[in-house]
């Protein structure tokens, strides 16, 4: 693999990460699940609790400044709690 190919892969990996990060935050703050408050929001703390992960993990995932890796299983848990299809995390808004 050439250096240029590696740069392209890293660029697109970072790009996908940003999309996922933004979408998790969007759906956490615009939510109609049974866990949302009367304003349609779920706090990071509550999401972490419901997903059985740490608050810092949720915070880091939502931050575009921190490169936090996470598994597809974590992404699936988050999608289930937010009552959305996991594919929604990969869509550009």
Secondary structure, DSSP 8 states (H G I E B T S, - for coil): --HHHHHHHHHHHHHHHHHHHHHHHHHHHS--STTS-TTS---HHHHHHHHTS-HHHHHHHH-SSS-----HHHHHHHHHHHTS-GGGGG---
